[in-house]
Amino acid sequence: MPLQNGPLMDAIELEAHSRIVSLSTQDLSNTAWAYAKLEVFDIPLMDAISAQAIRSIAEFDPQGLSNTFWSCAELGYQNFPLSDAIAGASISRISQFEFQGLSNTAWALATLAGTDGPLMHSISQRLHKCFNADRQCVLGAAWPMWRMSR
């Protein structure tokens, strides 16, 4: 059940907007994740997070990239410049992604009906390496891979 966007959420949004340029990449990712988990879709806040995330995309770690992308997908928030920035940054760091980040990124891409072939190819290659190490790890990525193939 979504949290009602009451006075508390308004205060959090106002505070986040006033500090958006000073938030760390983890703060940006965590804020987007929290709003997604609470099922609060605040377009102005997501727009501000996206703009700042794009400016600082090179500073995101793999978990921050995947969590931010997952949050957008969970909220149904499509921001193509942010998706492109996350895809580019993810591809260049794909070898640093752990399985959960790969799975979340693939799920987000499939959920947002993305068609980023290079990103999905990079995820597939990395999952193949995971699969060789641990065959169970690939099961969580089965749906996104199937979804993207349709």
N, C-alpha and C positions, 0 to 999 in steps of 0.2 A: 504494500500500500504506500503510495507516495506521501512524503511529508508535505504538509501544507506550507505554502510559502508565506509564513507569518512574519511578525516583527523580528524574530531571531534571524531568519534567513535574510531578511532585508538588511539587518545590521551587518551580517557577515558579508553580504554582497557589497555594501557600501565600503566596508573596511578593505575588502579585497581590491576593489576598484581604486581606492586611494593609494594602495601600495603595490599595484600590479607590476610596475617597472622595477621594483626592488625585490620582488619574490624570486627565490631560487627556482631552478628547474624542478626540483623535488616539490617545492611548495605549489608550483603550477600544476604539476601532475597530481599531487595529493588532493588539491582543491577540486580539480575536474573529477577525480575518482570519487571523492566524497559526495559531490552533487549527483553523480550517476548512481551510487549506492542508495542515496536517499530518494532517488527518482524525482529530483527537482531540476527541471529544465529551464535554466535562466539564460536566455539567448544573449543579452548584453554581457553577462559575465563570461559565458563561453567564448563570445567574440573577443573579449579583452584577453582572456587566457590564450586563445589561439594566436592573436597578434603578437603577444609577448613570447609565446613559445616559438613562433617562426623566427623572431629576432634572435633567440638564444638557442636554436635547435642544435648547434654544434656542441653545446654544453650538456645536453641530455645524456644520461646513461641508458643502456638498453631497457632497463625496467621502466624508467620514466617515459621512454618512447612508447613502449607497448601499453603501459597503463593509460597514457593520455589518449592513444588511439582507441583502446578498449572503451574508455569513458565516452568518447564521441559516439562510438557505435551503440553503446548501451542507451544513450540518450537520443539516438537517431539524429545526431547533429552532423551535418555534412558541411565541411569547410575544405574545399578542394586545395587551396594553397597550403593549409596545414597538413592535409593528407599527403600532398606531394613532398612537403618538407620532411615529414615523418618517414615516408618511404625512402627518400634519398639517404637520410641519416641512418635508417635501419639497415639498408643494403650495405653501407660502408662499414657497419659494425656487426654484421650478422654473426660473425664467428664468436662474438662476445655474448650473444643471447643464450639464455638458458631455455630449457624446454617450455616452461610456463610463458615466457615472453614470446616465444615463437608461436605457441598455440593461441595466445591472446591476440597477437598481431594478425595471424591468419584469420581468426574469427572476426576481428574488426573489419578487415578487408572484405571478407565475404558478406558480412552483415550490411555493410554500407554499399554493397553491390559494386565494389571497386573492381577495376580491371587492370591493376598494376601488375602486369606480367613479370617485369624484372624483380619486384619485391616478392611475389609468390614463388618465382623460380629460386630466388635466394633462400627463402624459407624452406622450400622443398629440398634444396641441396643440404642445408644445415640439418634438417630433420633426417635426411638419409644418413648423415654421420651419427646422429643420435640413435637412429634405429640400429645401426651396426653395433653400438655400445649397449643399448637397452631397448629391446623390441617393444616393450610396453609403453615407452614414452611417446610413441607416435600415435597411439589411439586417440588422444585428445585433439589431434589435428585432423582426424579423418573427416569430420563434417565440413570444415572450411575448404578442404581440398576437393571434396565432392561437390560442394556448392559452387566453387569457382570453375569446375569443369562443365557445368551445365549451361 
